[in-house]
């Protein structure tokens, strides 16, 4: 396909909550905690197959996997 992941729903976390910084931070922390702790503590090896760009939190998500497989189009953008 096109890209691996942009990570978060950018509309949800940056547009809908832009006037509520405390609520935005709380939502981001909860989403990251769930995503990364689940990957980190999964009882089987996790594999990120990356075709295209892994951007922002998508890059972080792939880093938390045990194995990362990319191709010549793979790009990590932090």
C-alpha positions in Angstrom: 0.0 0.0 0.0 0.8 3.6 0.6 2.2 4.3 4.0 2.6 2.4 7.3 1.0 4.9 9.8 0.7 8.4 10.8 0.2 7.2 14.4 -2.8 9.1 15.8 -6.0 10.4 14.4 -4.7 13.9 13.8 -8.1 15.5 13.6 -9.2 14.0 16.9 -6.0 15.0 18.9 -5.1 18.3 17.3 -8.2 19.9 15.9 -11.1 18.9 18.2 -9.0 19.5 21.3 -6.8 22.4 20.3 -8.6 24.8 22.7 -8.4 22.2 25.6 -4.7 21.6 26.2 -5.2 19.6 29.4 -7.8 17.3 27.8 -5.6 16.9 24.7 -2.6 15.9 26.8 -4.7 13.4 28.8 -6.1 11.8 25.6 -2.7 11.5 24.0 -1.2 10.0 27.1 -4.0 7.4 27.4 -3.7 6.5 23.7 0.1 6.1 23.9 0.0 4.2 27.1 -2.5 1.7 25.7 -0.7 1.3 22.4 2.9 1.1 23.5 2.4 -0.9 26.7 0.3 -3.4 24.8 3.0 -3.8 22.1 5.8 -3.9 24.7 4.1 -6.5 26.9 2.5 -8.7 24.2 3.3 -12.3 25.0 4.3 -13.2 21.4 6.8 -11.4 19.1 5.3 -8.4 17.3 6.3 -7.6 13.7 5.9 -4.2 11.9 5.9 -4.7 8.1 6.6 -1.1 6.9 5.9 -0.1 3.3 6.2 3.6 2.9 6.4 6.2 5.6 6.2 5.6 9.3 5.5 9.1 10.6 5.5 10.5 14.2 3.7 8.1 16.5 3.6 5.5 13.7 7.4 5.5 13.8 7.2 5.1 17.6 4.8 2.2 17.2 7.1 0.4 14.8 10.0 0.9 17.2 8.0 -0.8 20.0 7.6 -3.9 17.9 10.2 -6.7 18.3 10.9 -7.0 14.5 10.7 -4.4 11.9 10.7 -5.3 8.2 11.0 -2.5 5.6 11.4 -2.1 1.9 13.3 0.3 -0.4 10.3 2.8 0.1 10.4 2.7 3.9 11.0 6.1 5.5 11.0 7.0 9.2 9.8 10.5 9.9 9.9 11.6 13.5 
